[in-house]
Amino acid sequence: MKKKLILKKKKVALFLNNNAGIDIFNYFIRLKSSKIICIYLTDRKSHASKFILEKISKQNIRIFFGKKVLENKSHLSWIKKQSIDFMITVYWPWLIKKNYLNTCKNSINFHPAYLPKNRGWYPHVNNILDNSVPGVTLHKIDEGIDTGPIWCQKKIPLKENETSYDLYIKLEEEIVKLFKSNWIKICNNKIKLKKQNNKIASYNSKFKLDTIDNLNINNKITIGEFIKILKARSFNNKGFAYYKKNGKKFYLNLRISENRSF
């Protein structure tokens, strides 16, 4: 009979954003064996921030906003005194600098890609554009961009009729599941960190898509390539790919179905 893992009480600092941030917030609020010392939010206006601020009013948890606080000397001194066991960043949009990393014993970052492929921005888009394998990864944070050693990861299949929006939602759901199923193991040292293979790594710049979105109607591309671009750049009811005519931009959005109904 397998022994049940018992979670040792851990002090955590949570960096929360997007729906995944809300899910992780709810998870830790219910998890009595962990203690949230503080929560960092991007601002006061985002969906995740509003939800968390409403729910946390009765909790004795410190809240901080933005990225400038992470460089404040008095704040760094305060956080160091808290003896944080894990800093956990969930879809946090900014890099964590060394001076803050040094205040915590360990860390976990949520990255919606199968590292070391697709470090950086918009992995859900690049999975479609370059046919790279989609996936989710929990990794330790270092000074690089998604370069830290891996705690655990999982490949996620992409269906033919899924756009980048569909993949984005699926990756967000899967990475939360991955965390919940491995957090206790990580805390109890049941998972060994694995170094990333830099020889096969790839990185995507935030500005890579600027040239892809501009569809020159005078260029000849295959129908397959055209569909691939539209799948990658259709995000729910938004379309980022466009063509120009008579000085105006016209944006495109693709819907795909296995039947004639949408």
C-alpha positions as CSV (number, residue, x, y, z in Angstrom):
1,M,0.0,0.0,0.0
2,K,1.4,3.4,-1.0
3,K,2.1,5.9,1.7
4,K,0.0,9.0,1.4
5,L,2.2,12.1,0.9
6,I,1.8,14.6,3.7
7,L,2.2,18.3,2.7
8,K,4.7,20.1,4.9
9,K,3.4,23.6,5.6
10,K,5.0,26.0,3.1
11,K,5.1,29.7,3.0
12,V,4.3,31.0,-0.5
13,A,4.4,34.3,-2.4
14,L,1.9,34.2,-5.2
15,F,2.2,36.2,-8.4
16,L,-1.3,35.9,-10.0
17,N,-2.7,36.8,-13.4
18,N,-5.4,35.5,-15.8
19,N,-7.9,32.7,-15.1
20,A,-5.1,30.4,-14.1
21,G,-4.2,32.9,-11.4
22,I,-7.7,32.8,-10.1
23,D,-7.7,29.0,-10.0
24,I,-4.4,28.9,-8.1
25,F,-5.6,31.5,-5.7
26,N,-8.7,29.4,-4.9
27,Y,-6.5,26.3,-4.6
28,F,-4.3,27.8,-2.0
29,I,-7.1,29.5,0.0
30,R,-8.5,26.0,0.5
31,L,-5.2,24.4,1.1
32,K,-4.9,24.7,4.9
33,S,-1.4,23.2,5.0
34,S,0.1,26.1,3.1
35,K,0.3,29.7,4.1
36,I,0.0,32.6,1.6
37,I,2.3,35.3,2.9
38,C,1.6,37.8,0.1
39,I,0.0,38.1,-3.3
40,Y,1.3,40.2,-6.2
41,L,-1.2,41.4,-8.9
42,T,-0.5,43.2,-12.1
43,D,-2.9,46.1,-11.3
44,R,-6.3,46.7,-9.8
45,K,-8.3,46.6,-13.0
46,S,-7.7,43.1,-14.5
47,H,-10.3,40.4,-14.2
48,A,-8.1,38.3,-12.0
49,S,-7.2,41.2,-9.7
50,K,-10.9,42.2,-9.2
51,F,-11.9,38.7,-8.4
52,I,-9.0,38.1,-5.9
53,L,-9.4,41.5,-4.2
54,E,-13.1,40.8,-3.7
55,K,-12.5,37.4,-2.2
56,I,-9.5,38.3,-0.1
57,S,-11.0,41.1,2.0
58,K,-11.3,38.9,5.1
59,Q,-8.0,37.2,4.7
60,N,-4.8,38.5,6.5
61,I,-2.7,38.5,3.4
62,R,-0.6,41.4,2.1
63,I,-1.3,42.6,-1.5
64,F,1.1,44.3,-3.8
65,F,0.7,45.7,-7.3
66,G,2.9,46.0,-10.4
67,K,6.5,45.3,-10.9
68,K,8.2,48.3,-9.3
69,V,7.6,47.1,-5.8
70,L,9.9,44.1,-6.5
71,E,12.8,46.5,-6.8
72,N,12.0,48.6,-3.7
73,K,14.7,48.1,-1.1
74,S,12.4,48.2,1.9
75,H,10.1,45.7,0.3
76,L,13.0,43.4,-0.5
77,S,14.1,43.6,3.1
78,W,10.6,42.8,4.3
79,I,10.1,39.8,2.0
80,K,13.4,38.4,3.0
81,K,12.4,38.3,6.6
82,Q,9.3,36.3,5.7
83,S,11.4,33.2,4.8
84,I,9.3,32.4,1.8
85,D,9.6,28.7,0.7
86,F,8.2,29.1,-2.8
87,M,7.6,32.0,-5.1
88,I,5.0,30.9,-7.6
89,T,4.4,33.0,-10.7
90,V,1.2,32.3,-12.7
91,Y,1.2,34.0,-16.1
92,W,3.1,36.9,-14.6
93,P,4.1,39.2,-17.5
94,W,7.4,40.5,-16.2
95,L,10.8,39.0,-15.4
96,I,11.7,38.5,-11.8
97,K,15.2,40.0,-11.1
98,K,18.0,38.4,-9.1
99,N,17.6,40.7,-6.1
100,Y,14.1,39.4,-5.5
101,L,14.8,35.8,-6.5
102,N,17.5,35.7,-3.7
103,T,14.8,36.5,-1.1
104,C,13.0,33.1,-1.6
105,K,14.2,29.6,-1.1
106,N,12.6,28.1,-4.2
107,S,10.3,29.0,-7.1
108,I,7.9,27.7,-9.7
109,N,6.9,29.5,-13.0
110,F,3.9,28.5,-15.1
111,H,4.9,28.4,-18.8
112,P,2.3,27.2,-21.4
113,A,4.8,25.5,-23.7
114,Y,6.7,22.2,-23.8
115,L,10.1,23.6,-22.9
116,P,12.8,24.1,-24.0
117,K,10.8,24.9,-27.2
118,N,8.9,28.1,-27.4
119,R,10.4,30.1,-24.6
120,G,9.1,33.7,-24.5
121,W,5.9,35.0,-26.0
122,Y,2.8,33.5,-27.5
123,P,3.7,29.7,-27.5
124,H,0.1,28.9,-28.4
125,V,0.5,30.9,-31.6
126,N,3.9,29.5,-32.5
127,N,2.7,25.9,-32.0
128,I,0.4,26.4,-35.0
129,L,2.8,28.5,-37.1
130,D,5.8,26.1,-36.8
131,N,4.1,22.8,-36.0
132,S,5.9,22.6,-32.7
133,V,4.5,20.3,-30.0
134,P,2.1,22.1,-27.6
135,G,2.6,21.5,-23.9
136,V,2.8,23.0,-20.4
137,T,5.8,23.3,-18.1
138,L,6.4,24.1,-14.5
139,H,10.0,25.2,-14.0
140,K,12.2,26.9,-11.5
141,I,12.9,30.6,-12.1
142,D,16.3,31.9,-13.0
143,E,17.6,35.1,-14.5
144,G,16.8,34.0,-18.1
145,I,13.6,33.9,-20.0
146,D,11.9,30.5,-19.3
147,T,15.4,28.9,-19.0
148,G,15.2,27.5,-15.5
149,P,15.3,23.7,-14.7
150,I,12.0,21.8,-15.1
151,W,9.9,20.5,-12.3
152,C,7.4,18.7,-14.6
153,Q,5.7,19.1,-18.0
154,K,3.1,17.5,-20.2
155,K,2.5,17.4,-24.0
156,I,-1.0,18.6,-25.1
157,P,-2.5,17.5,-28.4
158,L,-3.8,20.1,-30.9
159,K,-6.9,19.3,-33.0
160,E,-7.2,20.3,-36.6
161,N,-10.2,22.5,-35.9
162,E,-8.6,24.4,-33.0
163,T,-7.4,28.0,-33.3
164,S,-4.8,29.7,-31.1
165,Y,-7.6,30.7,-28.8
166,D,-8.8,27.1,-28.3
167,L,-5.2,26.0,-27.6
168,Y,-4.6,28.9,-25.2
169,I,-7.6,28.0,-23.1
170,K,-6.7,24.3,-23.1
171,L,-3.1,25.0,-22.1
172,E,-4.3,27.3,-19.3
173,E,-6.5,24.5,-17.9
174,E,-3.9,21.8,-18.3
175,I,-1.1,23.8,-16.6
176,V,-3.4,24.3,-13.5
177,K,-4.1,20.6,-13.4
178,L,-0.4,19.9,-13.7
179,F,0.4,22.1,-10.8
180,K,-2.3,20.7,-8.6
181,S,-1.2,17.1,-9.2
182,N,2.4,17.8,-8.5
183,W,2.5,20.5,-5.8
184,I,2.6,18.0,-2.9
185,K,5.3,16.0,-4.6
186,I,7.4,19.1,-5.2
187,C,7.0,20.2,-1.6
188,N,8.1,16.8,-0.3
189,N,11.1,16.6,-2.6
190,K,9.6,13.8,-4.7
191,I,10.5,15.5,-8.0
192,K,14.0,16.2,-9.1
193,L,14.7,19.2,-11.2
194,K,15.8,18.5,-14.8
195,K,18.0,20.9,-16.8
196,Q,16.8,22.2,-20.1
197,N,18.5,21.1,-23.2
198,N,19.7,24.5,-24.7
199,K,20.8,22.8,-27.9
200,I,17.1,22.3,-29.0
201,A,15.7,25.4,-27.4
202,S,13.8,28.1,-29.2
203,Y,12.7,31.6,-28.2
204,N,9.9,33.8,-29.6
205,S,10.1,37.6,-29.4
206,K,7.0,39.6,-28.6
207,F,7.4,41.4,-32.0
208,K,7.8,38.3,-34.2
209,L,4.1,38.4,-35.1
210,D,4.1,41.9,-36.5
211,T,5.4,40.8,-39.9
212,I,3.2,37.6,-39.9
213,D,0.0,39.6,-39.3
214,N,0.6,41.9,-42.4
215,L,-0.8,39.8,-45.3
216,N,0.5,41.3,-48.5
217,I,-2.3,40.5,-51.0
218,N,0.3,40.5,-53.8
219,N,2.3,37.7,-52.3
220,K,1.6,34.1,-53.4
221,I,1.2,31.5,-50.6
222,T,-0.5,28.1,-50.5
223,I,-4.0,27.7,-49.1
224,G,-2.5,25.6,-46.4
225,E,-0.1,28.3,-45.3
226,F,-3.0,30.9,-45.4
227,I,-5.2,28.7,-43.2
228,K,-2.3,28.1,-40.8
229,I,-1.7,31.9,-40.4
230,L,-5.5,32.5,-39.8
231,K,-5.7,29.7,-37.3
232,A,-2.7,31.1,-35.4
233,R,-4.0,34.7,-35.4
234,S,-7.7,34.1,-34.7
235,F,-8.3,34.6,-31.0
236,N,-12.0,34.1,-30.0
237,N,-13.8,37.0,-31.6
238,K,-10.6,38.9,-32.5
239,G,-8.6,38.7,-35.6
240,F,-5.0,39.9,-35.8
241,A,-4.0,39.0,-39.3
242,Y,-5.0,41.7,-41.9
243,Y,-4.5,42.9,-45.4
244,K,-4.4,46.5,-46.8
245,K,-6.5,47.9,-49.5
246,N,-7.0,51.5,-50.5
247,G,-5.1,52.6,-47.5
248,K,-7.3,50.7,-45.0
249,K,-6.7,47.6,-42.9
250,F,-9.1,44.7,-43.1
251,Y,-8.8,42.0,-40.4
252,L,-9.6,38.4,-40.7
253,N,-10.9,35.8,-38.3
254,L,-11.2,32.1,-39.0
255,R,-13.8,29.6,-37.8
256,I,-13.3,25.9,-38.4
257,S,-15.9,23.1,-38.0
258,E,-16.2,19.4,-38.8
259,N,-19.7,20.2,-40.2
260,R,-21.4,23.1,-41.8
261,S,-22.7,24.6,-38.6
262,F,-20.7,27.1,-36.5
